[in-house]
Amino acid sequence: MQFFLPMHPPTVTHHDKQLRAYLKDGRPRAVLHDSPELKDARAKLHAALAPHAPAAPYTGPVRLLVKWLFPSDGRHRDGEWKTTKPDTDNLQKALKDQMTALHFWKDDAQVTSEICEKFWADTPGIFIRVEEL
C-alpha cells in the first residue's frame, strides 16, 4: 500500500514534553507530560492516516518507506534534502505510534526495514509506502 498525505508535516516530536513539578509527602516530584503542541501533532497525524488504515493489520514483517516533504521557505529548491531539525528518527516515532494505534500492523516491531527521507518541497506532505516482506 502507498499513499500521500497532503499536509504540512508536524515539526513537533515525541521529545516535546512539559515537565510538571509537585510535592508529594513533602518531597519534590517531577512528571513529564505531552505538550499541547505534541497532542495536536499526534491528532493531526491520526486524522490524516485514518482513511488509509487497512481492513486488517499486517501480521508479518513489513518495510516502511516514508518521505517527509516540508514546505520550502523560498531558500531551498523543490526536492532538496532537508538537513535541519526535526530528526528523522523523532519524526518516525510519532508516525509509527499513530499507525500502530490505527492497526496498520499488530506491533511496530514488525517494521523490520525502514527507509526515511526528508526534503524541502513545493507540495508539502508525507508519502508513505508499506510493503509486506
Sequence and secondary structure as in RCSB ss.txt:
>XXXX:A:sequence
MQFFLPMHPPTVTHHDKQLRAYLKDGRPRAVLHDSPELKDARAKLHAALAPHAPAAPYTGPVRLLVKWLFPSDGR
HRDGEWKTTKPDTDNLQKALKDQMTALHFWKDDAQVTSEICEKFWADTPGIFIRVEEL
>XXXX:A:secstr
 EEEE S      TT EEEEEEEETTEEEEEEEE HHHHHHHHHHHHHHGGG  SS B S EEEEEEEEEE  SS
S TT B  SSS HHHHHHHHHHHHHHTTSBS GGGEEEEEEEEEEESS EEEEEEEE 
